[in-house]
Amino acid sequence: MAEIKDPENTIIMTLKGGDVVIALMPDVAPKHSERMKELARAGKYDNVCFHRVIDGFMAQTGDVANGNMEEGFNLGRAGTGGSDLPDLPAEFSRIPHARGTLGAARSANPNSANSQFFINFKDNDFLNGQYTVYGQVISGMEHVDAITRGEPPMNPDRMISVKVAADV
């Protein structure tokens, strides 16, 4: 596992293949970083499926309302919801959507990000300045690369658990 420099701003996401360690960027996107920690600490991301996984693009997850594969799961609705918290304002920056970055998923409204996010499989520069970047995978990207593809996948993978490193 990667060396964790700031446990309070590091996420450990356990997937079927192992742990993915994500360094959040509170200096770049403080509201998005705080939201991820809040939902992780509440256990909201545990067992949530990857509902949109496009080869050569990204893996999207984080629908805490409809994506929990242990509580009232409906694959057809996964990706349509968020949390019961208010939507977040865009925190666009000059950080590029490079391989391994976390981007905030949203609707057409730039200020509609809530709980959903995606991890870029490759550099996706066409997203720069249009979606908030708020994290970077620092180890375990091979586990992200192994997520089952599909929109939605027939048998989706899930985030088994998502924890703030300071709490582990």
Order of alpha helices (4+ residues) and beta strands (2+ residues): beta-beta-alpha-beta-beta-beta-beta-beta-alpha-beta-beta
